[in-house]
Amino acid sequence: RHRFPLPRHLAHRDLMVEAAARGLKKVRAVYGGTLSVRLTEHSGRLDASDTAGRPLVGAYVKVYARMHDGAVQFYKDGYTDHHGRFDYAALSTDALDRVERFAMLVLSETHGAAVREVDPPGR
């Protein structure tokens, strides 16, 4: 990992950041809010917090899934609990067996937004 300070005038802006080295190139959206999202891939759980590590209660999470057949569909949505957690994978159906990849939008009225992509938990 390498960290580079942003110019002061970009500190709280939404940005597209591109990094290129040794023939590799990565592009990632960086949101100017203070929302931090951590994914626990093996259990299908998302933890939302502020930059001080305090859980964000009631952050909205919308989850889409790309299925093995290539179709993209709404999977589930909801709000983080009193610990700032949201189970993005569990459903009362067998849909998880057909998921190839998840994409999640996390929104907090006070801390901004984040978008994350992740593989489904192993079964």
C-alpha positions in Angstrom: 0.0 0.0 0.0 1.0 3.5 -0.7 -0.7 6.6 0.7 -0.6 10.0 -0.9 -2.1 13.1 0.6 -4.8 14.8 -1.4 -4.6 18.4 -2.2 -6.6 20.4 0.4 -9.2 21.5 -2.1 -10.1 17.9 -2.9 -10.2 16.6 0.7 -14.0 16.3 0.9 -15.0 15.7 -2.7 -16.2 12.6 -4.5 -13.4 11.5 -6.8 -12.4 8.8 -9.3 -8.8 7.8 -8.5 -6.6 6.0 -11.0 -3.3 4.2 -10.1 -1.0 2.7 -12.7 2.3 0.9 -12.2 4.1 -1.9 -13.9 1.5 -2.4 -16.6 -1.4 -2.6 -14.1 -4.1 0.0 -13.8 -6.8 0.3 -11.1 -9.6 2.8 -10.9 -11.7 3.4 -7.8 -14.4 5.8 -6.7 -13.5 7.6 -3.5 -16.3 9.4 -1.7 -15.6 12.5 0.3 -17.8 11.5 3.3 -16.6 10.0 6.6 -18.3 6.7 6.0 -16.1 3.6 6.5 -17.3 0.2 5.2 -15.7 -3.1 6.2 -16.8 -6.3 4.5 -16.4 -9.7 6.2 -16.6 -11.8 3.0 -16.7 -15.3 4.6 -19.8 -14.5 6.5 -21.5 -12.0 4.1 -21.5 -9.2 6.7 -21.0 -5.5 6.2 -19.9 -3.1 9.1 -20.5 0.6 8.7 -18.7 3.2 10.9 -17.5 6.7 10.9 -13.8 7.4 10.6 -13.4 7.3 14.4 -14.7 3.7 14.4 -18.1 4.4 15.9 -20.9 2.2 14.4 -23.3 3.9 12.0 -26.8 2.9 13.0 -29.5 3.1 10.3 -27.3 3.5 7.3 -29.2 2.3 4.2 -27.7 -0.6 2.2 -28.9 -1.7 -1.3 -27.5 -4.9 -2.7 -27.5 -6.1 -6.3 -26.2 -9.5 -7.5 -24.7 -10.6 -10.8 -25.9 -14.2 -11.2 -24.0 -17.1 -12.7 -26.2 -16.7 -15.9 -25.0 -13.1 -16.3 -28.2 -11.4 -15.2 -28.0 -8.5 -12.7 -30.8 -8.2 -10.3 -31.9 -6.5 -7.0 -30.9 -8.9 -4.2 -31.9 -7.2 -0.9 -31.9 -3.9 1.0 -32.2 -2.7 4.5 -30.6 -0.7 7.3 -27.6 -1.3 9.5 -28.4 -2.5 13.1 -27.4 -0.9 16.4 -23.9 -2.3 15.9 -23.6 -0.8 12.4 -23.9 -4.2 10.8 -25.9 -5.6 7.9 -26.0 -9.2 6.6 -25.9 -8.7 2.8 -25.9 -12.3 1.8 -28.5 -14.2 3.8 -32.0 -14.7 2.3 -34.7 -17.3 3.1 -34.4 -18.6 -0.4 -31.6 -20.5 -2.3 -30.7 -17.4 -4.4 -27.2 -17.2 -2.8 -26.3 -20.4 -4.6 -26.7 -18.6 -8.0 -24.8 -15.4 -7.1 -21.5 -14.7 -8.8 -20.8 -11.3 -7.4 -22.4 -8.6 -5.2 -22.5 -4.8 -5.6 -23.6 -2.7 -2.6 -24.5 0.9 -2.1 -24.2 2.2 1.5 -25.8 5.5 2.3 -25.6 7.6 5.5 -27.4 10.9 5.7 -24.6 12.3 7.9 -21.5 10.5 6.6 -21.9 10.1 2.8 -21.9 7.1 0.6 -19.8 4.1 -0.5 -20.0 1.5 -3.2 -18.4 -1.9 -2.7 -18.2 -5.1 -4.8 -17.5 -8.5 -3.3 -17.7 -12.2 -4.1 -20.4 -14.2 -2.3 -19.4 -16.1 0.8 -18.3 -19.7 0.2 -20.6 -22.4 1.0 
